[in-house]
Amino acid sequence: MINEKENLKSNEITPYDVVWTDSKISLFWDNMSKTTRQYYSDKVGKSILRFMKKYISFDNKNVLDYGCGGGGVRKLVTIYES
């Protein structure tokens, strides 16, 4: 296995298997949560809502955005129904 620090010193990127520790997992998700562009709803939410609107009306309905993101689906429903 290649040492991570040695890999950073070279000009070439050499792939290696990451050993996922609790600390690395926490750092990964902490970073992901700070960038809303990474949330699923921000990437494909508009397409999902366009599909859903063929079958469901959101007019005068409560919407529960039950997920792990920043409320992107709720925001899209509000925008599309205003």
N, C-alpha and C positions, 0 to 999 in steps of 0.2 A: 504494500500500500504506500502511496506517496504521501509524504508529510504535507499538511495544508500550508504551512509557512514556506516551505521550499517551493511549492507550486506558485505562490504569490510572487516570488522573487524572479521567476523566469518570464520571458516575453511570450512564451507559448502557454496556452491553456491545456493542461493535461487532465482529462476526466479521471475521477476517482470516486469510489463509493463513500458516501457520507455515513458516518456513524451518528445516528439520531439519538442524542441524549435529551433528557428533559429540558436542559438549558437551551439547546439548539432549537428544539421544537417551540419553546416559549419565545425565543428571539424571532423565529420565522413568523409566527402568528402575530406577535406584537407589531412587526413591520408591516405585514399584510393588512392589519386592521387600520393602519394609519393612511392607507392609500385606497380611497373608495373606488378608484378606477379598476381595482382588482375584483370587486364584488360581481357576482354572477348577474345580479339584476341590472347593474350598470352596463354590462356587456351585451346582454340579450333581452333585457326587460321589456323594451319597446316591442320587440317581435312577439314575445309571449303575450303581452297585453292585446296586441292586434289580433292574435289568434283567439284569445279568450273572449274578446268582444263579439266574435261571431256567434257565441253561444250564451254569453252571460252579460247582463246589463249591470253596471256598477252604480247606476243612478239611485240616489237616496238609500244606499246600502253602506253598512259598516264593513270595512276591510281590515282583516287582521293580517299584518305582514309578519308572519312568524318565521324568523330565520336568524341568521348570525351576521347579518350585514348592518348597513347603516339606514335601513328603512327605504331603500330604493324603490321597491314595488309600491309602497304606500304613496311615495312622492309621484310616481308615474301615474297611478290611478287618479290622484288629485289633479294633475296636469291634463290628462286626457279627458276627464269628465267635466272640466271647467269650461 
